[in-house]
């Protein structure tokens, strides 16, 4: 299978965190905030298989960023193991995200010829995709564990981004 890094200017892969436990049950049983809610055992298992599929698609990875929330961080750590890359989880990536501000944040971090993965949450990811691809008011939903690759020729923002592929977690696991 042909890998993608050599055919893009900048490639940003957005990943929604894998399956996490029920938020109400977690809060009721632990008394801890939602940001600490972890992946389920099945979510971790599916994430490992999806990360392997992502590796088969991308080949290499230059940057791996994650929301600091536990479930996103655990998803990113599964990807990090496969690519042997560290996870960066700056507080800047706490939800909610603003598409314009996130684009400005990414611009100096994702250089030409580089591939970055960003793990996050809904509705932030669907709003971000909608803004970058379609304009405001047109969210592009991301299922749990799904990933999509965006070619960013001149920096993120409306009109500057091209969708290369979008796969559900199931599709990534089958690669």
GIQUIMO-V89606 format. One record per backbone hydrogen bond with DSSP energy under -1.0 kcal/mol. NH is the residue of the N-H (numbers start at 1). CO is the residue of the C=O. Records with the same first field share a line. If there is no record, write none. Layout:
NH->CO, CO
This chain:
7->4
11->114
12->150
13->116
14->148
15->118
16->146
17->120
21->38
26->22
27->23
28->24
29->25
30->26
31->27
36->33
37->34
40->19
44->40
45->41
46->42
47->43
48->44
49->45
50->46
51->47
52->48
53->49
54->50
55->51
56->52
57->53
58->54
59->55
60->58
62->115
63->115
65->117
66->88
67->119
70->35
73->69
74->70
75->71
76->72
77->73
78->74
79->75
80->76
81->77
82->78
83->79
84->80
85->80
88->64
93->90
94->91
102->98
103->99
104->100
105->101
106->102
107->103
109->106
110->106
113->9
114->111
116->11
117->63
118->13
119->65
120->15
125->121
127->123
128->124
129->125
130->126
131->127
132->128
133->129
134->130
135->130
140->126
145->17
146->143
147->167
148->14
149->165
150->12
151->162
152->10
160->157
162->151
164->149
165->149
167->147
172->168
173->169
174->170
